[in-house]
Every structure is written in C-alpha cells, then in structure tokens.
C-alpha cells in the first residue's frame, strides 16, 4: 500500500502531461485544418446573391491559396472565392474570378469578354433588365482593361481616368494602403481649387471636399468631369490626378504581385472589379464551396435560422 501511495504523485503528473500533450495535438490539428485546409467565414453583402447572401456562414477551401502554393497554381476562372477588399481591409467579400494577370477584360452591352477565354460568360444565369447606358454605370459597358502582371510598369501620367484609379488601387494594395490622391481642376488651363459644385447629384461643395466614400471611386470622378463639362460648355475642362506616397508624387510604378479581376453573380447591383479594380491574388484566401448555415431576415420574418440554406453547394 505504501509503494502504491508513493507512485500516485508521479501517476498524476504523467496523466496531466499526457492530457496536455493530447490537448496541444488536438489544438494543433485544428489550427492546421483552419489555416491550411478549410475555414468558415461569415458573409456580408449581396454581391453573390442568390447563391451567397448576407448572414451565410460559408465553408471555404484554403489550400490552393496558401503562400507558396498559390504561386505554383494558376487561379481557375469562374471559381467563387473569398478575398479581402482592396480599400477596406477589415472587410471580406466573395466574388468570382473573371480574369487574371495577362488577360484583357471588357464588357459590351452587358456581354463580358476575356481575351484569352472568349467562351467565358458572366453573369452565370444571364442578366435581367435593360442594358444600362455607359455614362450611367460601368455595369454593362466597360472599356478593355489589361490586368497587370508582376514586373509590369505603370506610367500614371499616361493612364486614362479609370486606369489611373486602378493603378492607385494596385499601389495601395502593395504598400499597406498608404498614400493619397490629389485632384486638380483646370478650366482653360487655369487651376480652380476653390471651384464650388452646386447641382451635381452626388456632391455639393468645393472640389477639395469630396466625401471619403467617393475619393477612390473612378466612376464618381468620371461623372463629375462630365457634369463640369456640361456646366462649362464654352470652356476646356480637365481633371488632373496625382498620387502621393511617402511625400513623393508617383509617376511610374513597377507591379510586384499578380492580380485577379473579380465579378459578382448579382450583376445588376453587386460591387466588384468593375468599380474597385483588380485584386491581388495574395488577398484571395479561399474557395467558397458550401453554406454551412445561415442566420438572418427573410421577407415578412424576423431574423431566424434559414434552414433552407443549410448545406447548399456553391457552384
């Protein structure tokens, strides 16, 4: 009895040690699965409606998008992926890959075209409603855009308004969001920094007081320029933009990463690369493939568990 009693502290320590090691192994396997294989993310936004809607908790496959592996595997087109928004780094979204570095993408009368994959179609289910005019929205008309690749040189002074803002988005993604855009209004080659905008539907005020929500929106500036040209009909009106990074005006920039052009299933109103430009493939961290569960409101009901969405495969 005495020998058995003497062994008990050792047995207890051994049990604690084994239990701790088992717990660490379980936690380690769990973390490995989470960060290397699969993960769950909550979706906010209707860009991929009806396939993915606000309140869905989706299962995503991470392995092809891990550092090192993603450099070896070419992203597959039309795959629904989860990514970090290029301008709101705390926000995650889900869209489909429509093009990658080296592709030229465009939209004409609602018909999407990828130069290297002419059979690719968006949106998957076809678009409802009439074609929206080009001067109203880039939804159905989008001039050709060549998606930059690593090593490409961007000359910001030679880019169109849209491509300038897309280039700035790329620079910000590669420089942790640093830098600012400065806009300059010229009327008959004279700078008008105190010009007051009065009847423009999206903004009233001086040219240097544009709300933050529009500062990175190329189409806002495009419409503002058209408005100013309409107001100043007998004058030459231009908007010049410059990008300031660490106190220096960036004129040329060499791209470091590869990029993807993303499109929404909700073609009519979903925000995607037509509006905010290409997204670094390094910010794509999973392929969305299953809705585990969904919690939210439906028409005529308060928030509840939406059982009809449980286990839905995301195609």
C-alpha angles and dihedrals in degrees: 000000000000092000091051090049091052092053095054098083090051091047090050092051091047090051091049091048094049092045091049092049091048090050091049091049091050092048090046092051090047092052091045091052092046098048101030108030120014138358140173123236132179116232126220118185139044100246091117098037130176093020093047123017139175110291096030117133104209131195113226133192110230107179101089090051099050118118109274095017094063089055090059099043122064111227112253117238121243091019113139108235139180115232144165114258110250094226102029105046094184090058125086123199140179124226139143126264107246099167143359136208110309095028123112113216131190142160125219120183091338095312114122120215131191110191095217095039107038093169092061112113134197136222096032096219097040127256124281125211134025125317111268114232118253094242091054102050141348088231097103102015121051121160116230114286124190110214108229121239132206109288096025116134119227117204102199094192091060100046127104118248093264095044091047090058091045089051090050089051089054092049091049092050089053095044103045095260096299124146138054137242118232120199125202124192117210123190113185087346093303120119114241106189092160096050110142119219110208113162104031109123096224102043141017118191141053123333090248095054099066110151116255092244090065102039094091096034108106093190092055089057091045091054091044090054091051090049092051091049089052092050096044095043097159095046138073108251125188137165116214122195133197132183119221119201121178089344095308129107108237112223100161131022134184113219114233104185139048120252143210130209108221129202134191128237086218090071095173099060110358117123113230143135091312084074108026102027132232122341125223110251085226089070092054105092108167150012113243110225112149140031105223095186140333133215125185147083128310126190110292095006137090121237111302143148105285100218093180089069097051113122096001113164112230107221 
